[in-house]
Amino acid sequence: MYQDQKKSPNKLSIWLPMLFAIVLVTGMLIGMRMQSNAPTLVVEQEENPQNLPGQGKIEEILRYVEAKYVDEVDREQFMQEVIDDMLQRLDPHSNYISAEELREVNEQLQGNFDGIGVEFMKLDDTIVVVAPLVGGPSEEAGILAGDRIVQISDSTIAGVNMKTRDIINMLRGEKGTDVQISILRGQEKELRQFTVTRDEIPMNSVETAFMMGDEVGYVKINRFSATTYEEFMKSIERMVEQEGMKDLVLDLRHNPGGYLQQATNLLSQLFRSKDRLLVYTEGRSVGRNDYESTGRSFFPIEDIVVLIDEGSASASEIVAGAIQDHDRGVIVGRRSFGKGLVQEQYKLRDGSALRLTVARYYTPSGRSIQKPYNDPEAYEHEMYDRYETGELQSKDNIIIEDSTEYYTDNGRIVYAGGGITPDVFVPIDSVSMDQQYLELRQYIPEFVFRFMDSERGKALERYSLPTFKRNFRPDGELLADLIDYAEEHGAELEQPLSFKVAQEAKRFLKARIAKHLYETEGFYSVWNEQDDMIQEAMKALDRPNPLTASQE
């Protein structure tokens, strides 16, 4: 009897998480049945179901633990650990989002936030304005690039080494509210005072869009937010109607996904016919839902190349899969991430949220491209394994998780499981994994900011983007200055740098200077000139039938 009582705390620690998991999962399933079958990413549930079977028992056990357990228990932390443990046992993408984290998560997907509209960076312990957003509150107030922010309201932020997240939280706030900002400009000794009225600030998911040739447009999308389709359409309209775009290079590298509906809306613009299956979703409690093209394609886009890599996931893979299965274009790059799960988001009563996997999505040919997740540790290290096995260097090392053959509209064989395998493989550049380059690269943005404030930097302002691309070449002196700066700030570099590391550092230097002068278009316009995937995309578009590139 004494031994049984002694063991009871261990039994409690085993069964309590499981009991709570049963209650929470049951509640979520009831809530899901109350929703539409459409697997949109964000669905809010007003109230949690009450009087669930076992709920009273859970509360009773918790009361005993709080009242009688030998040590004091932090109820909130205890419940957090139970929830996290339960969700980790489901799949890698079901997760709990605290009330504090939820605002930031929603901002990323909604495509906007309320703030002052300024891009800044930390130089040592000083906050420096990189650029005020055009038309935003900071620009209207008179804040300029190069201004150093010393105070926000009554708080001094210069010289105190505040966390970037804390500074962002101080600058953001409800639309229409004012914030007092004190700045130092140039060599001035006196602080300038600004009152900035916060407003809605867009977070663009279309990072840049510009013409790469006489008829080729380039669009870089960094995520699928609530505004992606609208942003994409504005970019395409400008390039088609004003600049004569016919072909499209769609860059989805490092795009982690987002809203399913935004991806299917975009796809509808790339398919001219109506009722073409783009993707379908299906789950245990969610019936099959087909997403089809609308037939309302406003712009006559001809040939398409989609760029993907190991960081392209979810909605990015939906786009690539539909393009590949219908032979609408060429997929160039490396195998995508392999996330084929659909989540719904449920708002909880305390302001937090549960993001729960409710379905899998399938490409038009019937492929599920979700990679296995039965082994959580293996799932977490899968990207590293790709490097270890040589997959990132050679297409011959790509591991096909599912050998089942699926067929595109033209009869080409494609495979499921583990992501979208590109039609044209492009190996990763080994220098991007070089430790010396990675060490040096992290100092380039702040070095460039200081360089552009020098006489040599200011002299570059006379260039237009085309003349800058043609005529400016980072020289050995500029590279040496960068190395000195990096080492002064803690970098440990082996001298001399290899030729390839030096060349790549110069390339990144030029691209960052172009960003300073010509914003995001400047960066990608310069960077793409020596981008291997871009070169393969242009080769494919030069062919009478770009799809033949995949057969070589």
Secondary structure by P-SEA (a helix, b strand, c coil): caaaaaaaaaaaaacaaaaaaaaaaaaaaaaaaacccccccbbbbccccccccaaaaaaaaaaaaacccccccaaaaaaaaaaaaaaaacccccccccccaaaaaaaaaaccccccbbbbbbcccccccccccccccccccccccccccccccccccccccccaaaaaaaacccccbbbbbbbccccccbbbbbbbbbcccccccccccccccccbbbbbbcccccaaaaaaaaaaaaaaacccccbbbbbbcccccccaaaaaaaaaaacccccccccccccccccbbbbbbcccccccccbbbbbbcccccaaaaaaaaaaaaaccbbbbccccccccbbbbbbbccccbbbbccccccccccccccccccccaaaaaaaaaaaaaaccccccccccccccbbbbcccbbbbbcccccccccccccccccccaaaaaaaaaaaaaaaaaaacaaaaaaccccaaaaaccccccaaaaaaaaaaaaaacccccccccaaaaaaaaaaaaaaaaaaaccaaaaaaaaacccaaaaaaaaaaacccccccccc
